Each structure stands twice: as C-alpha cells, then as structure tokens.
Amino acid sequence: MSTTVVLKILPLGILLLGLVQGAATQTTTMSLTVEQRKLQSMESSMGLDQPICTNFYKYACEKWSFLRSIETIRELEENIGKQMDQIIGVFPNLKYPQFLSSIHNHYQSCKNRGEFEVLNYLKWMHDNTDIKWPLVRQQQNEGKDAKEAEEALAYDWIELLALTRSYGFNDIFIYESVVQRQDDPLKLIIEIKRPALYAIGDLRSQVYDTKGHLQHMDMEGFRNFQLDLLNLTVRLVERLEKASFEHIMETKSQPGDTKPQLVRVKELQLPWLVKYLETLLNRSPLDADMEIYINSVEYLHTVYSFMNERGNRFMTEYIQLRFFIYLQQQHLNRGFECGHDIRESFPLVMQWAYEQNNLQLKWQIPRVEKMYDNLKQQFRQSLLENRYNFGENVHQYLLEKLDNLQLMMGQMNVFELQRYYNNLSLAKNNYYGNHLQITNFHFKRLHEALYGEQLTPSSPVMWHLQQFAEYGQSLDKTLTLAHLPKLYPRLNVIYLPLTLLQPPYYEDGLSEEFIYGSTGFWLAHAIVKSFDQHHLAYDAQGKVNIQMLQQIQSNQKFEKSLIELRRDFAKNDFGDSENVGNDLGGLKLAYNSFAALKRANHLNRAFTLHNSSFTSEQLQARPLQTLQSKPRHVQKQTNFFLARRRYSKSGVQTTDGVSTHFPMGRITMSSA
C-alpha cells in the first residue's frame, strides 16, 4: 500500500477511534475536577485536633491511608480499561494498520474461550509444530503397543529445551535472553545465565492438576530430582557469586547478575550449548565468530552434567512437566479480562491506539515537556554545586548524562508498527494457538534483530525489548504501574505514557502545585533514578562504563552518603534503600523545581481547606517552620505535599535546609 493511500485512510481510522472517546470520558466530565478531589482528599486526611507546632505530620495526615494511593491508581486503570475495550471494538472497522484485525481476532477468541484447559496449548503445538508431546500422544496411543508409545518420547532434551524457549519457557537451568550490548546499546546480543532460583522451588507447590493430566507421571521422582538440582545450584551460586542463601532464594532475586563474559562460538567448549543455540536460532552451523555473553561457564558445565546423567527420556518428560506448569502460571498471571490480555500482549499498539483516540492530549505535551525541562534544570544546578568534590572528568560525565536524558511521550510511529507486525496472523477461534503464536512472534522478532538492520532508539524492536521485564523476558503484567513514567537507562530516555494525563491524576487547567506534586514527582523520581547506584554505570549514550562508576564510588563523601542512606532505611523498613533514596530525591527535586517556578512567576494562589485559607507555598511547597505565638488559623505553614510522602526515619524532615541522602548528592530543601 502506498504512503499516499495510507495517509488518506488514517484520518478515517482516527475519526472512528475518536467516536469512542465521548462515551469513555462522559462520566469524568460530570464529576468534580481533579483539583477539587485532591483538596477534598487533603481535608479528609487532616487531624485538626492535633498540635500543629509539635506534631505537624499528624495534623496534616493523621487520617491518610496508603490505601488511598492504591485506590487512585486502580481508578485510573479502570478508566483506561473501559476506554481500551471500546477502542478494541473499533478495530474491525479500520483498514489500516492491517495488524489491528488480527488483534481483534485474538480478542474475540478470548471472549469465546470457555473454560480454561492447559492441555489445549500442548494439543495445538502437537498439531501445528514439530513438537509431539508425550502427554498428547499418551491419549492418542491408548490401546496401542508399547513400542509406538516409546517412539512418542524420542527427543533430544537440549533441542526440546530450545524449542520451548521460543514459546517463552526459560527457567530450568539456562536463562537465555536478548540484551543490548554493553559497548553499543543499539546492537543486540544473546546472554546465557542461570535463572532466579526461587523459580525452581518445591515441585509440590507448583503443580496444579485437577483434571489428572499428570497422573501417569513419576511426580515423586521429578520432585526429588528438582530438589537435588536446587541444592546443587545453590551451592554453586554461593561459591561462584559469593551470595548468601537468603539473597539468591529471595522472591525478588534476578537471574545470575555476575559480570558476563564475552565469548565467541568458536571458543565454546560446550557442544551441547552450540546445539541449543543452533536450534534456538534455526541456524546450523552457527557463525564461528558470533559473540554471546555467558555469566559462568563452570556453572553451565556442572549443572548440565548433573542433568544429562538422568538420561534423555527422563529429561524430556521433566521439560514437558515444567512447560505444563509454566503455561498454567502464565494463564494465572495474565488475568481473566480480555482487554487486559490484549494490552499485555500488544503494549505499543494499544499506546498508539490510545493516542489516536485522545488527540486532544497533544496540547498537553508542551506543558509536561516544560515541567520536565524545569526539573532537569534544577537537577543540573545541584550537580553544578558539586558537593562531593568530584574530579573534572567525573563531573563532566554526570552533566553529559543529564543533558542527554530525554523525555519521550506520544511518539508511536504507525508505519514502523505495521512493519513490525506485518507477518502476524491470528484467528477468531484459536485462543490457545494465538497465545503461543504471539509469544513465538515476539521471540522471533527479537532474535532476528541480532542479524538485521541497524536499530534506532525508536525502533519497535527496541521498544518491545525495553518493555520486556528484566526477569522472565515476558511483557510486564503490572498494568496498574504501566501508566507511570519509566526510565529506560540504555536509551537514556524517560517514557511517559499519555494514559497518565487524565483524571484522577491530571486534567487541563490543573494548578502547578498539583502538577508538580503528582506528575512532576514521578518524572523527578525517574531523573534521580538515572543517577542511582544501578544506573550510574550507563553513560550519556547508554554504554556501560564500569571504570567511571568505580571512580564515583571511590569518592569518600559519596560512600559516606550511601552508608547513611542504607543505615537510615534498612530493607525491612520501606523496601530497598536505593528505591527510598530515589523517592526522597525525586520528592525534593519536584519541590525545589516548583519553588523556583513560584519565585520566577510570583505564584501566590490561595486554597481553602476546612474554611481556612492557605497560600500555594503553605499548601504545597513550604517546609514546616516553628510557629511563633500568632493565632493557629493565621500562622499555618502547612506542607501537605511533603507530609504525605514523609518517612518516619531521618530521610525527610520538615525544617528548612535539611537534605535528603540519595546517591547523586543532597538536594537541599530551599524555601519557596
């Protein structure tokens, strides 16, 4: 189809999508404004009987509950979910982009699925791929001789492991993923490491078989084998990675995080791994100079030898069992709403569709971009002060990293999306096959990019890679957090979904106090996160620079600040101290940016809470000062914004001049 024809069709699609918008937003236009709701929330949280001078936190927030934040996010997600369902309903009427009809077919297959049956996944693969599953053959071979049943199990287990990987399975002893090269974030490479060990666990707690599909399998033998595998792997990891048992078994633990070694295929002394990669990539032989990352050759050799001793038949049946469990877990993780299913499987498409359905949001983008520039300018001032006395090369490294940190919002390219999804074909009556094909489609597109054209930061392949979770390389299922700004450190980009720019978080005309206190905070949090311990190693171009990270860490003032941060916020208090540091740093960066804006523009708007008048600085952005003897209703230096995010330890104080420890220095609270 020519570009001219496409451009003529697109306005029709946009018009049809736009018809959805009125019904989806009608309920919000009749309710209170976002600002009125926020003020009501503040009023209902206050403890008016509390002494403002001696316990300001209780005065401002005695009745506030963390559940309110959860409810707000849920409300946003519900609003978006309704809009997305209506948008999907329009897809069959659109001639372009062509992949929308396939996506709607999958939506219909979900609606018509009926009772979930995990064995249907294996049956589809049995009928449509080269994988002939023993569980399926067992039903087909009932009454036939033992020899025919035996032939149904004749697989090479390493090849079977690679084939199931192409449908998402990744957790026995190899964790394979496509990652960005350390020396060039626009080039991709395969990485091989161990999986997160909590995923192995006790087989009894993982099996859910109410229909008796697994009754003929040696479950006790597989359980004992998995426990032996777990114990062997734990001992290896404790020795090779110098990690404690508690750390490596933690549910938030990532796959092996030791520094990867760059290895060429011709240097591999692991013939089975070469066979795995040849099957995975459908390339034989592999290019001898092909490079991959491997975290530990000793780990791979030791665990493979242990598993291979069990024999081929045992291992193929074990892989079948684990793949069966994986498919069940994917179903439970996916949720039961078909709209969610579509959004999780096609995040970029649905973001593009939302943008087309809400074209009015493009007028809000300049305002958000201006706020982002103000946040960066304020952060730059903090870096220029150089409180840690970094050397010139480190100081320049940090400034260049900040200057190159870009905000991206509302820039999905439909022509690139069409090219990405060009070969996707899904059917209305093929729910189980559709799911497997979607997973296999994304797998192939990522692995084909290893050999394809030069990627760009805006390539759909690159963005699908970014939106895959670091652990599991499956699309992020946490839809309630999918609307918040997210840092992509290897691209040096903060992406803000336009879905955030609606009630209960945002609306046209919302005051700066509330913009900086919500959207501004999340953007500031992402900026600060770019400079935490996990992300300082990425330079302005997204390349890994371990030497510069080591220089920063060798600074004594910097090290002392980190020690204080970890001491003040132990893990069992508020979660990881690094995250707390990002929260506090983002909070104060948003506050200081608003304070600078207020001074520059002489903002002095008044707000009313419980029949008392508060200036913008009292409401939003002025730390509590010790009150004198003036009447309480007159002398309220009320900082509701800070009080709502206050931590009970020393990270946030309500006095002027107090600093927040976070890895890139202290952002001192300035007076508005």
N, C-alpha and C positions, 0 to 999 in steps of 0.2 A: 504494500500500500504506500502510495507516495505521501510525502510530507504535506503537500497541499491538501490532499483528500483528508488526511488525518486532522489537520487544523480546522477543516470545515465540520468534522464530526465532533471534535472535542467540545465546542460550545453546546451542542445538543446534550452531551453527557453531563456537562456541568449544570445545564438547566434542569435536567432530570434529577440530578443529585440535590440541587437546590430546593426542589419541591419537598424534600424530606424535612428540611430544616424547620419549617414553621411548626409542624406537629411536635418535633423533638424539643423545641425550646419554649413552647407556649406556657408550660407550667411554671418556668422560672420567671417569665416576664410579669406574671400576675402576683408574685410573692415579693417579699422585702428585698431591698437591694443588698448587695454583698456587704457594703459598709454598715448598713443598719443591723444586719445579722451579726457582724463582728462586734459592734458596740453592745448589742444585747448579750452576746456571749461574755463580754468583759463584765457587764453589770451582774450577770448571774453568777460569776465566779468570785466576786469580791466578798470579803469578810468585813463588813462595815463596823462590827463590834470589836475588831482587832486594833491594837495601838499602832498607828501608822509610824510613829517615831522609832519604836523599839522592835517591831516585827512587821516590816513593810511587806515581806513576801506573803504572809498570811492575809494581810489587809487586801492585797491585790488579787490573790489567787487561792484563798482558803477553800473555796468550793469548786476549784477547777479540777477536772479529771482527765487523765490521759486518754480515756475512752472517747472524749470529745474529738480529739485529733483523729482517732480511728474512724469515728462516725463521719467526719468531714471527708476523709479520703474515700470511704465507702459511698458516700453520697455522690461524689464526683464520678466514681466508677459506675454507679448505677445510671447516672445521666448519660455517660458516654456509651454504656452498653445498650441503652434504648436507641440512641442515635445510630449506633453501628448496625444494629439489627435492621433498622429501617433503610439504611444505606445499602446493606447487602441485598435487600429486597428489590432494589432498583437495578442491580447488576444485569439481569437478563435483558433489559431494555437497551443496553449500551452496546454499540457495535465495536467500540474501541475504548480502551485496550482490550484485546481479544481474550486475555487470560481471565478476565472477570467472569466469563461464562463458566469456565472450569471451576473457579472458586465457588460460584453459586451452586454448581452441581454437587460439590462436596457438602455445602451447607444443606442441600436437600437430602443427601444421603444420610447426614447426621439426624435430620428430623425424622427420617423413615427407618432408622436403625433397628428399633425394637430393643429387646433385652440384650445386654452385652454378653458376648461369648468369645473369650480369648482364643479358643481353638480356631475360630474363623480366620484369624491372622495367618496361622500356620497353613490352613487349607488354601488360602489364596496364594501363598508362596509356593505351596506344593503344586498348584495348577498352573502358575504363571512364571515360575523361575526354575532354575536348575537345582534348587534345594528341595530334596524329597525327604520330608520329616518322618522319623520313625513313629511319632505319635499318630500321624495321619495314616501311615502305612499299616500301623497296627490295626486300625479299624478296617482298612481295605483288605488286609491279608487274613482276617479271621477265617479259620477253617482251612487255610492253605498250608502247605508243608513248611517245615522249619527252615529249609534252605532258602526259599523265597523271602521269608521274613528276615533271614540273616543278611541277604543282599540289600535289603532296605536300609541297613545300618553301615554300609560300606562307604565311609567318608574319610578323608584326611582331616584331622581335627584342626590343624592350623589353617587350612583353607576354609573350613566351615566358620572358624572364628573371624576370619577376614570378611566373609560374605555377610555374616550377621552384623559386623561393624558397619557395613554400608546401609543397614537399616536401623542404626542408632545404638546398638548394643556395644558396650565398651568397658566392662567392669570385672573381668575375671583376673587377669594378671597383667595385661597390656592396656594402657590408656593411650590411644592414638588420637591425635588432633592436628588440625591445620592451624598454624600460628603465623604471625608476622615475624620476619627475620629480625634479629637484634640489630643488624647493621643497616637495614633498609626496611622500614615499616610498610612500604608499598610492594614488597615482594613476600611471597608466602613459602612456607616450608613445613614438612611433616615433623612432628615431635612425638617421640615414644617415651613414656614414663610409666610409673606404677599408678594404679587407681587409688582413690581415697579408701582407706582400709575399712572404715565403718560400713562401706557398701557390701563387704563380704559377710561379716557377722554370722549369726546362728541361722542355719537354713530353716529351722522350725518356725522362726518368727517371720520368714519371708514368703513361705508357701501358703497360698490361699486357693484351695481346690475343692469347692463344694460339690462339683459335679463328677468327681472321681476320675478325671482325665489322667492323673498321675499314679493311680493305684497299683499299676503293674511295675512301677519303677522301684529301684532299690534305694528308697529315701534315706534309710539309716546309713547305708554305705556312702551316699553322697554327702550326708551331714558330717560324718566323721572325716571324710576327705576335705571338706571345706574348712573344718576346724584345724586340721593339720596344715592346710595351705595358709590359713590366717596366722597360726603360730609361727610357721617358718618365715612368713613375710614380715611379721612384727619384729622378729629377731634380726632379720637383715636390715630393716629400716632403722632400728635403734642403733645398729653398728655403723651403717653407711651414712646415715643422715644425722647422726648424733642427736636424735629426737627422743623425747620421753614417750612412754607408752600412752600416757594420758593425752599428749598432744596429737599423736598420729591416729588415735582412735576417736578423737573429738568429731562430733557430727558436722562441724563447720570446716573440718580439715580438707585441704585441697589435695589433688593428686601430687605426687612427688614434686617438691619445689626446690630441689638442689639445682645448682647451675648446670645447664645442659652442655654436652659436648657436641661439637660439630664434626660429623663423621661422614665420609664418602662410602657409597655402597661397596666399592671395591676393597675397602678397608675392613668391612664387616667380617667377623669370624663366626657368624651365626647364620648358617644356611637356612634354618627354619624361618628366621626373620626376613630374609630375602624372599622366600616363598610367600610369606604373609603379605609383604608389600607388593609383590607381583600380582597376587590375587586381588588385593585391595584396589590397586590402580588399573587392573586389567591390562598390564603391560609385561611382556616377557620376551627377552630378558630386560631388566632394568638398565638404564644408563649407568655405566660403571662410575661415572663422576657425579651422579646425583647425590646431593647432600641432605642429611637429616639431622635432627637433634636427638640425642639419647642422653637420658639422665644418669643411667648406671648400667654398664654392660655386665658387671658382676651380678647385679640383681636379676637381669633378664636371663642370664645363663643358668643361675642357680634355680630359679623358680621354674623355668622351662624344663630342666632336667627332672625335677621332682614330679611335675605333672605328666611328662611323657612316659615315665615309668609305669603309669597306670594303664597304658595301652590305648589304642585308638578307639575301640568301641566304648570303653568307659568314658573317655573324654568327649566323644561326640554326644553321648547321652547326657553328660553333665552340661555341656554347652546348650543342648536343647532345653534342659530344665531351667537353666539360668535365663535363657532367652524368653521362655514362657513366663517366668517371674517378672522380667523386665517389661514385657508387653502389658502385663496386669498393672504394674506400678505406673506406667505411662498413662494408662486409662484413668487411674485414680488421680494422678497429678493434673491431668488435663481438665478435669471438671466435667460438669454434666450439661452445660449450656452451649448450644451450637454456635452462638455468636462468639463466645469466648474461644471456642475451638478454632474458628476462622482467624481471629485476631492473633492467637498464639502461633498459628502456622504461617500467617502472611502479615507480619507486623508492618513492613514497609508499604505494602499495598494498602492496608487499612489506614495508615497515617496519610498516605496520598489521598485516599477517598475522603477522609475527614476534612482535609484541607480544601478539597474541591466543594465539599458541602458547606463549608464555612468561609467563603471568600471574604466576608467582612473582616475576618481576623487579620488579613494582611495590613489593615490600617493600624493595628495594634503593634505590629512588629517593630516599627521605628521607636516606639516608646520603650519597649523592652530592650532593644539594642542600645538606646541611650543610657538606660539604667545600668546595663552590663558595662558600657564604657566608663561610667562613673565608678563602678565597683573596681574595675581594673586600674583606673587612675588612682584611687585611694590605696589600693594594694601596692601600686608602684611607689607611692610616697613612702610606704612602710619599708619597702626594700631599699629605697634610696637612703634611708636613715642608717642602714647597715649596722644595726645594734649588736650584731655578733662579730663585727670587725672582720668580715670575710676578705680574703685577698681579691685583687682586681679581677683575676680570671674567674673565680667563683661568682663574684658579684655580677660580672657581665653575663655569665651563664644563666643566672637566675632572671635577670632583666630580659634577656632574649627569649627565655622560655615563657615569661609572662606576655611579652609583646606579641608572641606568635600564637597565643592561646585564643582560638576563635570561637564565636558563638554561631551555632547553626540552628535555624528553625524555618520550617515551611519551605523546604527546597527539594522535595522529592521530584525526580525527573521521570515523567511517564514514559518517554521513549526508551530510556535505559531500563526501566522496569519491564517494558514489553520485550525487549531483547533478552533480558534475564529469564523471563518465564515463557519464552517462545515455544518450547517443546513440552510444556506441562499439559497433560490431558487427564481430566478426572471425570468420573461418571456419576450419574444421579443415584444409581442403585448399588454402589460399590464402596460402602463406608470403610471396611477393613482394608481393602486394597488401596483406597485413596490415601489413608493414613500412611501406609507403608511406602507408597509412591512419593508422597510429599517428603518424608524423611530421606528417602533414597535420592530424590531430586536435589535437595539442598546439599546432601553429602557429595554428589557428583559435581555440582557446580563449584563447590569449594575446592575439590581435588583437581578438577580440570583447570582451575585457575593457577595451579602450580606450574603449568606449561603454557598458559595462554598469554594474551597481550599484557602489556604493562598496565597495572591497576592505577587508579586515581583515588584520592580521598572520597570522591562522590560516587564511586562505582557501587552498584547494588551488591556485588560480591563482597566488597569490603564492608559494607554496612550490615549485611547479613552475618558476616564474621563477627563484627562488633556486637551484634545483638544476640549472639550465642553466649550462653553463660560460660564463664571460665571453667567451671566444673561441669562435666557431662556433655559439653558442647551441644546442648539442646536449647531450644529457644526459651528465653526467660519466661516463666509462667506467672510471675508475681505481677499480675495486671494492676493491682492497686498501687504499685510503685512505678508503673511504666510511664506515668504522666509527669514525673518529676525530672528536672534537669539531670543529665547524666554525663559524666566525664569519660571521654574515650582517649586515654593518655597517649596511645601510639599514633593517633591522628592529631593530637593536640587540639581537640575540639570538645566543646560542651554543647550537647544537643538538647534543646528544649522543645518537647512535643507541644504542638498547638492545642492539644486536648487540655492542657493546664489552664488555658486562657478562657475560663468560663466559671460561672458560679459553681460551688461556693468559694472559689479562690480568687476570681478575677472578673471584672466587668469594665466596660468602657466608662471612663469618668471616675474610677476609684481613686481616692486620695493617695498622694505619695506616701503618707505614713503607712498605709496598709499595703501598698505595692512593695515597698522596701521590707516590710515586716513579714511578707509571705514569699512571693516570687523572688524578691531581692535576696532574701535569706538563702533560698535554695541555690540560686546562682552563685552567691558568695561562698556557700559551702563547697560547691564544685570547684571554684577557683582555688580555695585553700587546699582542697584535696589534691589538686595537681602538684602541690608542694609538700606533701607529707612524705613519710619515710618510704612508702611503697611506690611513689611516683617521681621522686627527685632524680632517679636514675635515667628518666627519659628526657632527652634534650629538646630544644625548640623544634626539631624536625621529627621527633618521636623515636630517635635512635637510642639504643641502650648505651649509657656512658657510666660504667661502674667506677672508673677512676675518679670522675667528678663527684659521684656520690660518696666515695671514701674520703675525698678531701673535705666535703661538707661535714661528714660525721666525725672527722678528726678535730673539728673546732671544739674547744673545751666549753665555751659558753653554750654552744648548741647542744652538746652532750648533756650538760647540766640541766638545760631546759627539758630535754626528753626524760631525764631521770625524775624530775619534779612532776612532769605530766603523768608518767607511769605510776609514781608513788601516790599522787592525789586521786587518780582514777584507776584503781585496781580493777581487774577484769570482772570480778563478781559484783561490782557496784553498778556500772552503767554500760557494760559491754567493753569492747576493745578500746583502750585508751587513745589509740590513733583516731578512731571514729569520734570519740568525745572531743579530742582536740580540733578536729575538723568542724564539729558542731559549734564549739565555742568561738573558734577563729572566724567561721562564717557569720556567726551572730554579730560579733563586734565589727567585722568588715561591713556588713549591711548597715549597722547602726552609724558607724563613722561616715559612710557614704551619704546616708540621709542627713546627718548633721551638717556635712559640708554643703549639701544641696540647700538645706534650710538657711544657712548663713548667706549663701550666694543669692538666694531668691527671696530672702526676708519672709519665709513662710511663718505664719503665726495664726493658723486657723484654730478655732475653738470647737470643742466637742463637749457633749453633755452626757454625764453618767450619774444616775441617781440624783437628778436635779442639781448637780454641781457642774460648773464649767471648768474644763481642762484645756490648756493650750496643747498644740501638737507636740511640743517638747515634753510636757508633763505626761501626756498620754502615751507617747511612742518612744521617745528617744532621749530622755534625760535621766541619768542615774540618780538614785535617791540621795539627797543630801540631808544632813542633820537639820531638823527643823528647829527654828527658834521659838519664841513664845507667842507667835502670831496665831490667830484662830485656825483650827484644823481645816475648816472648809475653805479657807483662803490659801493657806500655805501647804498645798498638796503637790509635792514634786513627785508625781506618780509615774513610775516607769513600768507600765503593764507589759510592754513588749519583752523587756528583759526578765521580768518576774516569771513570765510564762515559760521561759526556757532556762530558768535558773537551776543549777545543780547544787546539791546540798554540801558539796565539798568546796575547796578553795578556788575552783576554776573561774566562777563568775561571782563577783562581789558587786554590791550596789553602792559603790562610792566612786567618785571621780578619780581618774588617774590609775585605776587598777588594771593590770594587764592580764590577758589570757595566755597561758602557755599553749603554744601549738608549734609544730616543727619548723615553720619558717619565721619564727620570731614572735615577739609580743606585740599584738595590736593594742595599743593603749586607748582606753575609752576617753574620747575627747568630749568636752561639754558642748552641747548644742547652743 
